[in-house]
Amino acid sequence: MAVVARRRDSATMAELTVAETLPRVYRRVLDAIERLERLGDRQEAARFRVAAIRVYSGSWDASSFHRLEDVAIRTEAAARSREPREQQRVA
């Protein structure tokens, strides 16, 4: 099983597997997609959803983790860029 990250809250720094991390990254993508939809950019949200599903429904390996992490970063950035300026300063 591929190892992709290290748990920072563990005294032993136990390694996390793709099966443990991929669902967390996918949840980040879904949360950012929800923000995009709330901000009115449903087309962009749909594009990110398709990209995330494509990765998440494939094989779960280190490459998939990195691809999904990239989707998460891009989706979060897109949502941040569409938030009103006042909300960006608070976040």
N, C-alpha and C positions, 0 to 999 in steps of 0.2 A: 504494500500500500504506500502511495507517495506521501511524503511529508512536505508541507508547504509553509508552515509558520511555527513559531514558538510561542507558547503561552507565557505571557509576562507576569501573570498573577500567581504563578506556581513557584514554590521555593525550589523545585527541582528543574524548572524550565522544561517541563514535559513537552514533547513535540506533538503537534496536532496533525491529524491526517486530513486529506482532502474531504473525506466524508464528514469530518467535524467542522471544517471551515467553509466549504462551498455553500451550505444552506445559510450561513450568516452573511456571506457576501451577497447572495441572491436576495436576502431580506433587505439589505442596504439598497440594492437596485430597485426593488419594489417600492420602498419608502420614497426614494427620489422620484420614481415614476408617478407616484400618487401626488407628490408636490407639484410636478410639472402639469398634471391634469388639473389640479386645483388652481394653478396659475393660468389655465386656459390654453396650454400648448399640448393639445391632445395628439396632434400628428407626431411631434417629436417624442412624446411619451410612447406612442405606439411603435415607433422605430426602435427605441431602446428596449421595449418589451420583447420585440421579435429577436433582437440580438441576444438578450439575456436568456430567453427560452432556448434559442439555438445552442448556446453553450451549456446551459444547465441540463438539457435533455440528452446531451451526448455523453461520452465517457468521462468519468470523474478521475482526472489525473492532474498533475502539477500544471500542465499546459492549460487545461480548462480553468483551473484556479486563476492563473495569471490573466487569461482572456476575460474571465468574468470580473476580476478585480479592475481591469481596464474599463469595462462597461460601467461598473459602479462609479469609478472616478469621473468618467465623462458624463454620466447621468446626474451625479451630484453637482458637478460644475454647471451643467445646463440649468438645473433647477435654481442654483444660487444666482446665476446671471439674470434670471427672469424675476427674481424677487424684488419688491420695491426697495429702493436705496435704504430706507430707514430700517427694514428688517435685516439687511446685509450688515449694517453696523452693529446691531445687537448680537447677531450670530457669531 
